[in-house]
Amino acid sequence: MRSTTPDRTLATAVEAPTRGLSPRRMRDAASAAPPSSTVKSWRQRTPGRLARGRTDQNLRGELNDARAELGVPGVVVGIIEADSAVDVLAVGSASLAPERPASAETVFHLFSGTKLYTATALMLLVEQGAVDLDAPIQRYLPNLELTHELTVRQLASHDSGLVDTLRAFVSVHRARADAPSTTEALARYRLDKGTEPGGGASYRNVNYALLGELISECSGVPYAEFVMRSVIEPLGADAAFSYLPGMVERQATGFMPRWSPVRPAMRWLMPGAHQWLPDAPHGRLMSLSPFGLDTASIGGLVGSAPGFLPLLGEMLSSEDGLLRADSKREMLTAHASGAAGIMSRDGVGLGWKRGLVDGVEFWNHEGGGPGFCTETRLYPSAGLGIVVLMNLSQSKRLSRACHELCESIRQAPGRSWLAP
């Protein structure tokens, strides 16, 4: 396929700058944020080696080839190793009109990769004794009208048997508008349908819409505030649930195929938004106006590639940090069997999906929706974390390309993290 972006592209390899809580149910608990010495900010991390070796040139070429073949305006890849080395590579464009190159600082929607931050916030509440993973969700949200009793663990591992409400999880608002609360967002989901829980993993956004409301209830503050205060800020991450003042000029423009079959359905899927979300045609692409996702806990984060790397560094560490080591092991343990991802087909942990390639284990979460496609991935045995950000609406083809790119990075010759 020919590129649908202008011939002039900028391929840059950037060495990234390196790395009061009063909950309703735990007013006497310690603050959720760990001591500052416990968690390394991405600004404190040291540059990696990709930008100084032949591997960088190979990867940059592969990125440009993939970008052109897939018709993606811009791609940014962030890489972190267990020894804290960080690298970011960017190719293509963050915006087409005006032309603006993608860079390490470009801000993308993470979409469903946000569920990893929701799961991390959940585990903080578990550590503080505010939530029991094996307790029914009705203990904390007694007014729910559910057909079956569900545990918190079943929700976090997509083993609830619930079904999604399409118009609820694709609902968006203008970037500068107030976002709905978790209660308001959850009210759009049908909770009275589904099968018996415990039948195996079946990926559903409603599970994390419920967990967002649980976090709000058990922390005593709105979901986004808790995650920002207890996860994002302690990690020093360049991420937020809305475009902060310093992010506005760095945001990537989202694009979708101009003749996408999704566009006619937007009138039904996104009543109201279908009138303002499509912005302007650019050849075979349609740019989208800035927006936010209504259900923040399922996919509301925006941020840069280096901003999403600190959580991966935290999960690669075997020591206590933002989370205790045993909590991180719990997250990277399959609690539900079955396939929940496009390429991760071997069970689900808490937030993370498990996959195997030639016997090498990875944990990931795809992300995508209008205008953006992302991949967040860990290779624990290789001590490697990768985030891939693209400003084109997700498709299975793009997610498979993200998988192939991650595998190319893992298998690159001469890397200290190359798995045997």
FENMOCOR-V509776 format. One record per residue. N is the residue number from 1. RES is the residue in one letter. PSI is psi as a letter, one per 30 degrees, with the letter a starting at -180 (NA if undefined). D_LAST is the distance of its C-alpha to the last C-alpha in Angstrom with 1 decimal. Layout:
N&RES&PSI&D_LAST, N&RES&PSI&D_LAST
This chain:
1&M&k&34.7, 2&R&l&36.5, 3&S&k&36.0, 4&T&g&38.6, 5&T&l&38.4, 6&P&l&40.4, 7&D&e&39.4, 8&R&j&39.2, 9&T&l&35.9, 10&L&k&34.4, 11&A&j&30.8, 12&T&k&30.0, 13&A&j&27.0, 14&V&k&28.0, 15&E&j&26.6, 16&A&k&27.6, 17&P&k&29.8, 18&T&l&27.6, 19&R&NA&27.3, 20&G&i&45.0, 21&L&k&44.2, 22&S&i&46.9, 23&P&k&45.6, 24&R&e&48.3, 25&R&g&46.8, 26&M&h&45.6, 27&R&f&48.1, 28&D&g&47.7, 29&A&l&43.9, 30&A&l&42.1, 31&S&k&41.1, 32&A&f&37.9, 33&A&k&36.6, 34&P&l&34.8, 35&P&k&36.0, 36&S&f&35.2, 37&S&f&33.3, 38&T&e&30.8, 39&V&k&29.2, 40&K&k&28.3, 41&S&l&29.9, 42&W&f&27.9, 43&R&f&30.6, 44&Q&f&29.6, 45&R&l&26.0, 46&T&k&25.1, 47&P&k&24.3, 48&G&a&20.7, 49&R&f&19.8, 50&L&e&19.7, 51&A&f&23.4, 52&R&g&23.5, 53&G&l&21.0, 54&R&f&20.7, 55&T&e&18.0, 56&D&e&21.0, 57&Q&e&23.2, 58&N&e&20.9, 59&L&e&20.4, 60&R&e&24.1, 61&G&e&25.0, 62&E&e&22.9, 63&L&e&24.6, 64&N&e&28.0, 65&D&e&27.5, 66&A&e&26.5, 67&R&e&29.3, 68&A&e&31.8, 69&E&e&30.8, 70&L&f&30.9, 71&G&h&34.0, 72&V&k&32.7, 73&P&e&34.8, 74&G&k&32.1, 75&V&k&28.5, 76&V&k&27.0, 77&V&k&23.3, 78&G&k&22.5, 79&I&k&19.1, 80&I&k&18.6, 81&E&l&16.0, 82&A&f&16.2, 83&D&g&18.0, 84&S&g&20.6, 85&A&k&20.1, 86&V&k&21.7, 87&D&k&22.2, 88&V&k&24.4, 89&L&k&25.1, 90&A&k&28.2, 91&V&l&29.8, 92&G&a&33.0, 93&S&k&35.8, 94&A&f&36.4, 95&S&k&39.9, 96&L&f&41.8, 97&A&j&45.4, 98&P&l&45.6, 99&E&k&42.6, 100&R&k&40.2, 101&P&k&36.6, 102&A&k&33.7, 103&S&l&32.3, 104&A&f&30.1, 105&E&f&33.2, 106&T&k&34.0, 107&V&k&34.5, 108&F&l&33.3, 109&H&k&33.9, 110&L&f&30.8, 111&F&b&32.5, 112&S&f&30.7, 113&G&f&27.9, 114&T&f&30.9, 115&K&f&30.4, 116&L&e&27.5, 117&Y&e&30.1, 118&T&e&32.6, 119&A&e&30.3, 120&T&e&29.7, 121&A&e&33.4, 122&L&e&33.9, 123&M&e&31.7, 124&L&e&33.8, 125&L&e&36.9, 126&V&e&35.4, 127&E&e&34.7, 128&Q&f&38.3, 129&G&g&39.7, 130&A&f&41.1, 131&V&k&39.1, 132&D&k&38.1, 133&L&f&35.2, 134&D&g&36.9, 135&A&l&40.4, 136&P&k&42.0, 137&I&f&42.0, 138&Q&f&45.8, 139&R&e&46.0, 140&Y&f&45.3, 141&L&i&46.7, 142&P&f&49.6, 143&N&g&51.3, 144&L&k&48.6, 145&E&i&49.9, 146&L&k&47.0, 147&T&e&47.5, 148&H&l&45.0, 149&E&k&43.9, 150&L&k&40.4, 151&T&l&38.3, 152&V&e&36.6, 153&R&e&33.2, 154&Q&e&34.0, 155&L&e&34.8, 156&A&f&31.6, 157&S&g&29.4, 158&H&h&31.5, 159&D&g&32.9, 160&S&f&36.6, 161&G&f&38.0, 162&L&l&39.7, 163&V&l&40.2, 164&D&l&40.1, 165&T&j&43.2, 166&L&e&42.2, 167&R&f&45.0, 168&A&e&44.0, 169&F&f&40.4, 170&V&g&41.0, 171&S&k&44.0, 172&V&l&44.1, 173&H&l&46.6, 174&R&k&47.5, 175&A&e&45.3, 176&R&g&48.3, 177&A&l&49.7, 178&D&k&49.3, 179&A&k&46.5, 180&P&l&47.4, 181&S&l&46.8, 182&T&e&44.3, 183&T&e&47.4, 184&E&e&48.8, 185&A&e&45.6, 186&L&e&45.0, 187&A&f&48.6, 188&R&f&47.7, 189&Y&k&45.3, 190&R&j&46.6, 191&L&g&45.6, 192&D&g&47.8, 193&K&l&45.8, 194&G&a&42.7, 195&T&l&41.7, 196&E&k&41.2, 197&P&l&38.2, 198&G&g&35.3, 199&G&g&34.8, 200&G&l&31.3, 201&A&k&29.8, 202&S&j&31.9, 203&Y&k&31.3, 204&R&k&34.6, 205&N&e&35.7, 206&V&f&38.6, 207&N&e&36.4, 208&Y&f&35.6, 209&A&e&39.1, 210&L&e&40.2, 211&L&e&37.7, 212&G&e&39.1, 213&E&e&42.6, 214&L&e&41.4, 215&I&e&40.0, 216&S&e&43.3, 217&E&e&45.3, 218&C&f&43.5, 219&S&f&43.0, 220&G&g&46.5, 221&V&l&45.6, 222&P&k&44.6, 223&Y&e&41.0, 224&A&e&40.2, 225&E&e&41.9, 226&F&e&39.9, 227&V&e&36.5, 228&M&e&37.6, 229&R&e&38.9, 230&S&f&36.3, 231&V&d&33.0, 232&I&e&33.4, 233&E&e&35.7, 234&P&e&33.9, 235&L&f&30.6, 236&G&h&32.7, 237&A&k&31.5, 238&D&i&33.2, 239&A&l&33.9, 240&A&l&37.0, 241&F&g&38.7, 242&S&l&41.1, 243&Y&j&41.3, 244&L&l&42.4, 245&P&e&44.7, 246&G&f&42.1, 247&M&f&40.0, 248&V&e&42.7, 249&E&f&42.7, 250&R&f&38.8, 251&Q&k&38.5, 252&A&k&37.1, 253&T&k&39.4, 254&G&k&38.1, 255&F&l&38.8, 256&M&l&39.1, 257&P&k&40.0, 258&R&e&43.7, 259&W&g&44.4, 260&S&k&42.0, 261&P&f&43.4, 262&V&e&42.6, 263&R&e&45.4, 264&P&e&48.3, 265&A&f&46.9, 266&M&e&46.8, 267&R&e&50.5, 268&W&e&49.9, 269&L&e&46.4, 270&M&i&47.4, 271&P&k&51.1, 272&G&e&52.4, 273&A&f&49.1, 274&H&f&49.3, 275&Q&f&52.2, 276&W&f&50.5, 277&L&e&46.7, 278&P&k&46.8, 279&D&d&47.8, 280&A&k&48.2, 281&P&k&47.0, 282&H&i&44.9, 283&G&b&44.8, 284&R&f&42.7, 285&L&l&41.6, 286&M&k&43.6, 287&S&l&43.0, 288&L&k&43.3, 289&S&l&45.3, 290&P&k&43.5, 291&F&l&43.2, 292&G&l&41.8, 293&L&k&40.5, 294&D&e&43.1, 295&T&i&40.8, 296&A&e&38.9, 297&S&f&36.7, 298&I&f&35.1, 299&G&h&34.4, 300&G&f&36.7, 301&L&k&34.6, 302&V&k&34.8, 303&G&a&32.9, 304&S&l&30.9, 305&A&e&27.2, 306&P&f&27.1, 307&G&f&29.3, 308&F&f&26.8, 309&L&e&23.9, 310&P&e&25.3, 311&L&e&24.8, 312&L&e&21.1, 313&G&e&21.0, 314&E&e&23.0, 315&M&f&20.8, 316&L&f&17.7, 317&S&k&19.8, 318&S&g&20.0, 319&E&l&23.5, 320&D&k&26.8, 321&G&b&27.8, 322&L&e&29.5, 323&L&l&28.6, 324&R&l&28.1, 325&A&e&24.6, 326&D&e&25.8, 327&S&e&27.0, 328&K&e&23.6, 329&R&e&22.0, 330&E&e&24.9, 331&M&e&24.3, 332&L&h&20.6, 333&T&k&21.8, 334&A&k&23.0, 335&H&f&26.8, 336&A&k&27.7, 337&S&l&26.3, 338&G&a&26.4, 339&A&k&25.5, 340&A&f&26.7, 341&G&l&24.9, 342&I&e&24.8, 343&M&f&21.1, 344&S&j&20.4, 345&R&g&21.9, 346&D&h&20.7, 347&G&l&23.1, 348&V&k&24.4, 349&G&b&24.3, 350&L&j&26.9, 351&G&e&26.9, 352&W&k&23.2, 353&K&k&22.2, 354&R&k&19.1, 355&G&l&17.0, 356&L&k&14.1, 357&V&j&12.5, 358&D&h&10.8, 359&G&f&10.3, 360&V&k&8.9, 361&E&k&11.9, 362&F&l&14.1, 363&W&k&17.6, 364&N&l&20.1, 365&H&k&23.8, 366&E&l&25.4, 367&G&k&28.8, 368&G&l&31.6, 369&G&a&35.3, 370&P&j&38.1, 371&G&f&36.9, 372&F&l&33.3, 373&C&k&29.8, 374&T&l&26.9, 375&E&k&23.4, 376&T&k&22.0, 377&R&k&18.4, 378&L&k&16.0, 379&Y&i&12.2, 380&P&e&12.6, 381&S&f&9.2, 382&A&f&8.5, 383&G&h&12.1, 384&L&k&13.3, 385&G&k&16.7, 386&I&k&18.4, 387&V&k&22.0, 388&V&k&23.6, 389&L&k&27.4, 390&M&k&29.7, 391&N&h&33.5, 392&L&k&34.1, 393&S&k&34.8, 394&Q&k&31.8, 395&S&l&31.4, 396&K&e&28.8, 397&R&e&28.2, 398&L&e&27.5, 399&S&e&25.2, 400&R&e&23.2, 401&A&e&23.1, 402&C&e&21.8, 403&H&e&18.9, 404&E&e&18.2, 405&L&e&18.5, 406&C&e&16.1, 407&E&e&13.4, 408&S&e&14.4, 409&I&e&14.0, 410&R&e&10.5, 411&Q&g&9.4, 412&A&k&11.9, 413&P&k&11.4, 414&G&g&12.0, 415&R&k&11.2, 416&S&f&10.6, 417&W&g&9.1, 418&L&k&6.4, 419&A&k&3.8, 420&P&NA&0.0
